[in-house]
């Protein structure tokens, strides 16, 4: 069930990347959406490890 508090992100990707994403997702036992979220979280974790924590604005003005 979709969480209505979550943001929706439309993404256009070339067919070859789409195929490879689904291939890896299936191999790792994730949906394509879960794989993308995993990769985003990993990217943010790696960034914050070197550059410091990113703090969202207190007023919820996140784009």
N, C-alpha and C positions, 0 to 999 in steps of 0.2 A: 504494500500500500504506500502510495506516495505521501511524503510528509509535506504538507502545504506551507510549512515554514522554510523549507529548503528552496534555494534558487535554481532555476532551470537554465541550462547552458546549451544552446544550439551549436553544433560543431560540424563544419564541412571538412571532410578529409578525402584524399584521393582513394580510389577503390583498392589499390594495393595495400595502403596503410590500414584500411578498414579490414581487409582480409587477414592481415598479419596480427592486428589487434585481437580479432576474434580467435585466431589460432592460438595465440599465447594465453588469452583469457581461458579458453577451454582447457589447455594444457595445465594451467595453474588452478583450475577448478573454480574460476570466478566468471561472473557475467562480464560483458564488455564494460558496463557502467561501473561495476565494482573494481575492475582492473584500472579504469581511468581514475577513480577516486584513490585507489592504492598508490598510483604513480604520482598524483597531485600531492597526497600527504607525504610521500617520500621526498619529493622535490622541496616541499616547504620545510620538512625536518632537516634536510641537508643544508638548505639556505640558512635557516635559523641557527644551525650549529656553527656556521662560520661568520654570519653577519649579525647575529643577535635576534632575540624574539621580536616578532611582529605583533604589535598590540592593536586590535581593532578599535575604532573610535567608540567612545562611551555612549554617544548619542544614536547609535545604530544607523548611521548614515552610510553604511556600506553599499557600494554600487552593485 
